[in-house]
């Protein structure tokens, strides 16, 4: 049975132009970069997220695909995407996992490390991004 090794890197971004703090609405984008460091190809087919705000409210999100795609990553290959979420507080956290499957049909989990969403993160490459 092969070993699956994926590096998951996250770059979160606060979106002040899409937020309304007086109404308790804070918008965030995050760019995920996933690199297959395994010796075998594998496909990422689903996601599972736990999104928590500063008041302890946690939302669980499950779904097929990663922004509508199910990337097949060869060894050394990278997949990058940007998505977003809204919180009721100025800060929170996200973490979770991707569901992967090998070309032999083996199923495995790829952990997504915990990262912080903070409304003070107001500079960076995604400033002009609009979430729909």
Number of C-alpha atoms within 10 A of each C-alpha: 5 10 10 18 15 20 15 19 14 17 16 21 25 27 24 19 12 16 19 12 14 7 9 12 15 24 25 25 21 18 16 18 15 21 19 22 18 18 13 16 18 24 19 23 19 20 21 18 17 15 22 21 19 15 10 11 12 15 12 11 11 13 13 15 15 19 12 10 12 14 16 19 21 16 16 14 13 17 14 14 12 17 14 16 14 20 22 19 21 20 19 21 17 20 15 18 18 23 17 21 19 17 11 10 10 11 14 16 18 18 16 21 13 13 16 17 29 19 20 12 16 13 11 11 9 18 15 11 14 12 13 5
